[in-house]
């Protein structure tokens, strides 16, 4: 019985670790945040991709990674939204985990990514 309990407990720990993903945020919610400027959007697709087109106002994580804290607000409860290529892309974690390590408590993930954003007909902006 103890062995079964140990195995079940191990499974719960593994599931809890996997479930530690960042909460998802929809395209519709991000669109409203872009309009209200009430979040920091972080594009983790690489500088070349960011230069070609990113969600308006999104930061280029590759360009700011070394001094990431300087690009984020002082308020640790500020909403930080990280995104990358699309639903299967996990690159967003680099920015989300970096923000979390800096003490930010409201970090989310737009799993649709830039492919979902453009696929929904939303506008992007290119580097200036």
Secondary structure as UniProt FT lines:
FT   HELIX           2..18
FT   TURN            19..20
FT   STRAND          23..24
FT   HELIX           27..36
FT   STRAND          40..43
FT   HELIX           47..52
FT   STRAND          54..55
FT   TURN            56..57
FT   STRAND          59..60
FT   HELIX           61..64
FT   HELIX           65..71
FT   TURN            76..77
FT   STRAND          79..83
FT   TURN            87..88
FT   HELIX           92..101
FT   TURN            102..103
FT   STRAND          106..109
FT   TURN            111..112
FT   HELIX           113..119
FT   TURN            120..121
FT   STRAND          124..125
//
